[in-house]
Amino acid sequence: MALTREEVEHIAELARLRLTEEEKERYREQLSAILDYAARLQAVDTAGIPPTSSVLPPRQALRPDQARPGLSRDALLANAPDAQDGQFRVPPVLE
């Protein structure tokens, strides 16, 4: 599918690109080649191939979630620079 010069100028305008006359011609050729290749890929019969999200075998990289007891409030506040009434005390941000 060969793009016209006007289509390339429109694409460049949408992308907010200023192209020289030489760049417009070069991009017209390159974008046309990309669209031709995409059209060739569309012609490939993929009816018997299930959809996949990756060509690599599936792999579980994360461990399963398991509920575990957390730290007690006293243990959490043990290293706090300042605590009051079981809460972190921080300097005010807004006056």
C-alpha positions in Angstrom: 0.0 0.0 0.0 1.8 3.1 -1.2 1.2 6.2 0.8 0.8 9.5 -0.8 2.9 12.6 0.0 -0.3 14.2 1.5 -0.8 11.2 3.8 2.8 11.5 5.1 2.3 15.2 5.6 -0.9 14.5 7.6 0.9 11.9 9.7 3.7 14.3 10.4 1.2 17.0 11.4 -0.5 14.6 13.8 2.9 13.8 15.3 3.8 17.4 15.4 6.9 16.8 13.2 8.5 19.2 10.8 9.9 17.3 7.9 12.1 18.4 5.1 11.2 17.5 1.5 13.8 14.8 1.6 12.5 13.3 4.8 8.9 13.3 3.5 9.9 11.2 0.5 12.1 8.9 2.6 9.3 8.4 5.2 6.8 7.8 2.4 8.9 5.0 1.1 9.6 3.5 4.6 6.0 3.7 5.8 4.7 2.2 2.6 7.1 -0.7 2.9 5.9 -1.3 6.5 2.3 -1.2 5.5 3.0 -3.7 2.6 4.7 -6.0 5.1 1.8 -5.8 7.4 -0.6 -6.6 4.5 1.5 -9.7 3.8 1.3 -10.8 7.4 -2.5 -10.4 7.2 -2.6 -12.9 4.3 -1.0 -15.7 6.4 -3.5 -18.4 7.4 -3.6 -18.6 11.2 -6.9 -20.4 11.5 -5.4 -23.4 13.2 -3.1 -21.5 15.6 -4.4 -20.7 19.0 -3.9 -17.1 20.2 -0.9 -16.6 22.5 0.5 -13.7 24.5 4.1 -15.0 24.3 6.1 -17.5 22.3 8.0 -18.5 25.4 6.7 -21.4 27.7 4.6 -20.2 30.6 6.6 -19.7 33.8 5.4 -18.7 37.3 8.0 -16.3 38.6 6.1 -15.3 41.7 5.4 -17.4 44.8 1.8 -17.9 45.8 0.3 -15.5 48.3 0.1 -16.8 51.8 -1.4 -14.9 54.7 1.0 -14.6 57.6 0.8 -12.7 60.8 2.2 -9.2 60.7 4.2 -7.3 63.3 2.6 -6.1 66.4 2.0 -2.4 66.9 4.8 -2.1 69.5 7.3 -3.8 67.2 6.3 -1.4 64.4 6.7 1.6 66.5 10.0 0.4 68.2 12.2 2.2 65.6 10.0 5.2 65.0 11.7 8.5 65.9 8.6 9.7 67.6 5.3 7.9 68.5 2.3 9.0 70.5 -0.9 7.0 71.4 0.2 4.0 69.3 0.7 6.1 66.1 3.7 7.6 64.3 4.2 11.2 65.2 5.4 13.4 62.3 6.1 17.1 62.0 3.2 19.0 60.4 3.4 19.6 56.7 0.9 22.4 56.4 0.5 25.2 58.9 
